[in-house]
């Protein structure tokens, strides 16, 4: 069910999710509480778009492997803003708003393609692959009848709105802010390390796409991947089949700013000996008797320079890099109002993968995505949270695991990385 | 259109009985899924069956990824088991509707066909919604008189999924 199909408690039915410009927003006493209004308020959502997605952030827009040749383009988003990512004749990558400079039409409609130029279908204004205005039909009007643009109309003043672009190891980022730090500095050394394990020196081979609407606030997706506590509790599949258990080697890494994170774990060779009896009791899902009929798909082929078999990276504000054993992908978060986000998933392998390796990645893909054994549970849980915070008169959630520390932890039973994210968020938002 | 299924339909009169048999197969298959008897679901497939659900945008671009991807009956069995015993999701009812059956080719015990499908989902606190609109591209094998799926490609038009797809189609 899409958010738009909601019958009981439609968005706007409650004081919490109605617009109220007079309302003042004060954070509860500490980061051990999150106020519901960060998930429900239209004013807060609007401020997030302006200060975060259109502010000083690098936003994921594309993988270079999606636009390998000159003229290749992809329809994408920065926050909720539609943009086009295009590769020009000289090989350079450009990002501009998908909004005709004339009347505002969202001119690019195909998800991907190859073009020599972009033409708005409404009045045929044409733009080159860098977003510069090329042609305006009847610019000088029609003889006898007159009309046309004023004499002082200059094409160069009416191009598409261009964004700042950075590429790193085949990943394309864009920013509405012109004075951004280099992308490497933005990511920070802690995050760069696991990012490079996936992307550096590797040519990607795109395996395909998933898309879904997730009826929850966009920050809940970041929180979910900065919350290692849920992994062995919500995801019975992980525990049932021994992929991740309380007591195996894990880390929840946060960068110094608190905005990015890497949830990392090393798959135990065998669950026996790793899980003590007390932990088994805490994990309701743990069953020693269950085995897969076709266990191949959980195999881990070592192919990364990393001690971790799983790294889930949250790169602020809109990118998830998924390396779950050998299934690789990125998730692009498109915020869609306070109560909804669009998730765009791109799954990939590497150039030079054998046929068997590709099949292995495809089989393992059953873990992730909107039908994945892990992916679908996250989507359900996030939806439940949004419905709970939206419909109840209570005002806040609790983040007390691990006390009040913030940042990196090696325990699964901690919310320090979520608190670190909200420290950063409060600074960016000004409260 | 899907590679391997892009031939014109077989002569309708000659394959009328076969079409009826495939329609009966669909009805039984849907009845299994609609009442949630997932443990029976793998029994509609051959041991080496390929089962994939993927968006039309992937199928059209020749991309291999599956929302669900299984290349053995054992994997299909594992998915049935995982949904029944490990997965967390809100309660829901499903109804599958399969129509427009076209027999494409019948060679010995191998039959190719395509059909349209519609999946309606009802969450208990919401309206009944069209959760997925798609097309099956099927290869059936006749084993001991019974039709079994050797391949089922479920290609859906509903590219933007409403949150998730829990059960198979």
Interface residues (C-beta under 8 A of the other chain):
Chain A: X1 X2 X5 X6 X7 X8 X111 X206 X207 X208 X209 X210 X211 X212 X213 X214 X215 X234 X236 X237 X240 X285 X290 X292 X293 X294 X297 X342 X347 X358 X359 X362 X363 X365 X366 X369 X370 X371 X373 X375 X376 X377 X379 X380 X381 X383 X384
Chain B: X53 X54 X55 X57 X58 X61 X63 X64 X65 X66 X67 X68 X69 X70 X71 X72 X74 X75 X77 X78 X79 X81 X82 X85 X86 X87 X88 X89 X90 X121 X123 X125 X126 X127 X129 X159 X160 X161 X162 X163 X164 X165 X166
